[in-house]
Amino acid sequence: MRGGAETRINIRTTVMVRAALEVRAAVARLSVPLYLVECGLREPDGWSLHQQRYWVAEWEAAAVKLSRSGSALKQLARQADSGHVVDQQQLQAALTYHQRVLDELHRVLDAVDRHRGTGR
């Protein structure tokens, strides 16, 4: 049994439609059959499994960046608390990066929760 599926569905389509499906499946990094299944089982106004995986990966990447950025700021704060001089360029770069990471996290949250709004 190829692919592990228990049943088979055959469909007829035009060459143009098949080509379009192959392109869309390739963009989604799925086989055409899996792409069709995911699209067909999607809840109305919902996400495909591929989209869900994409946004989970985006969230995880932003969370890792936020953690690293927070750690860098914490190190600079410790340095300043211990009486050492903190380089202004280094501090500004860390703050700028931290803001970019927060903006990225907001973008992900806005995409995931459409009702969230943009009021920050």
C-alpha positions as CSV (number, residue, x, y, z in Angstrom):
1,M,0.0,0.0,0.0
2,R,1.8,3.1,-1.2
3,G,1.8,6.1,1.1
4,G,0.0,4.2,3.8
5,A,-3.5,5.2,2.6
6,E,-6.2,2.6,2.9
7,T,-8.4,3.9,0.1
8,R,-7.8,5.5,-3.2
9,I,-9.6,8.4,-4.9
10,N,-9.2,9.1,-8.6
11,I,-10.2,12.4,-10.1
12,R,-10.3,13.8,-13.6
13,T,-9.0,17.3,-14.4
14,T,-7.6,19.3,-17.2
15,V,-3.9,19.7,-17.8
16,M,-4.0,23.3,-16.7
17,V,-5.7,22.5,-13.4
18,R,-3.3,19.7,-12.7
19,A,-0.4,22.0,-13.4
20,A,-1.8,24.6,-11.0
21,L,-2.3,22.0,-8.3
22,E,1.2,20.7,-8.7
23,V,2.6,24.3,-8.4
24,R,0.5,25.0,-5.3
25,A,1.4,21.6,-3.7
26,A,5.1,22.3,-4.4
27,V,4.8,25.7,-2.8
28,A,3.2,24.1,0.2
29,R,5.9,21.4,0.1
30,L,3.3,18.7,-0.1
31,S,2.4,16.0,-2.6
32,V,-0.6,16.7,-4.8
33,P,-2.8,14.1,-3.0
34,L,-1.8,15.4,0.5
35,Y,-2.4,19.0,-0.7
36,L,-5.9,18.0,-1.9
37,V,-6.7,16.2,1.3
38,E,-5.5,19.1,3.5
39,C,-7.5,21.6,1.4
40,G,-10.6,19.4,1.4
41,L,-10.5,18.9,5.2
42,R,-9.9,22.5,6.1
43,E,-12.6,23.9,8.2
44,P,-14.6,26.8,6.6
45,D,-12.5,29.9,7.0
46,G,-9.8,27.8,8.6
47,W,-6.2,26.9,8.0
48,S,-4.7,23.8,6.3
49,L,-2.3,21.7,8.3
50,H,0.5,23.2,6.3
51,Q,-0.5,26.7,7.3
52,Q,-0.8,25.6,10.9
53,R,2.7,24.1,10.8
54,Y,4.0,27.3,9.2
55,W,2.7,29.6,11.9
56,V,3.8,27.3,14.7
57,A,7.3,27.4,13.2
58,E,7.1,31.2,12.9
59,W,6.0,31.5,16.5
60,E,8.8,29.2,17.7
61,A,11.4,31.1,15.8
62,A,10.1,34.4,17.2
63,A,10.0,33.0,20.7
64,V,13.7,31.8,20.5
65,K,14.8,35.2,19.2
66,L,12.9,36.9,22.0
67,S,14.5,34.7,24.6
68,R,18.0,35.4,23.2
69,S,17.3,39.1,22.9
70,G,16.1,39.2,26.5
71,S,19.2,37.4,27.6
72,A,21.4,39.9,25.8
73,L,19.6,42.8,27.4
74,K,19.8,41.1,30.8
75,Q,23.6,40.7,30.4
76,L,23.9,44.4,29.6
77,A,21.8,45.3,32.7
78,R,24.0,43.1,34.9
79,Q,27.0,44.8,33.4
80,A,25.6,48.3,34.2
81,D,24.4,47.2,37.7
82,S,27.9,46.0,38.5
83,G,29.3,49.5,37.8
84,H,30.8,48.7,34.3
85,V,30.3,51.1,31.5
86,V,27.9,49.9,28.9
87,D,28.7,50.9,25.4
88,Q,25.9,53.1,24.0
89,Q,26.2,51.6,20.5
90,Q,25.9,48.1,21.9
91,L,22.9,49.0,24.0
92,Q,21.2,50.7,21.1
93,A,21.8,47.7,18.9
94,A,20.4,45.4,21.5
95,L,17.3,47.5,22.0
96,T,16.8,47.9,18.2
97,Y,17.1,44.1,17.7
98,H,14.7,43.5,20.7
99,Q,12.2,45.9,19.1
100,R,12.4,44.1,15.8
101,V,11.9,40.7,17.5
102,L,8.8,42.1,19.3
103,D,7.5,43.5,16.0
104,E,8.0,40.0,14.4
105,L,6.1,38.4,17.3
106,H,3.3,40.9,17.0
107,R,3.1,40.1,13.2
108,V,2.8,36.4,14.0
109,L,0.2,37.0,16.7
110,D,-1.8,39.3,14.4
111,A,-1.8,36.6,11.7
112,V,-2.8,33.8,14.1
113,D,-5.5,35.8,15.9
114,R,-7.4,38.0,13.5
115,H,-9.6,39.3,16.3
116,R,-6.5,40.5,18.2
117,G,-6.4,43.9,16.4
118,T,-3.4,46.1,16.0
119,G,-3.9,48.2,19.2
120,R,-0.7,47.9,21.1
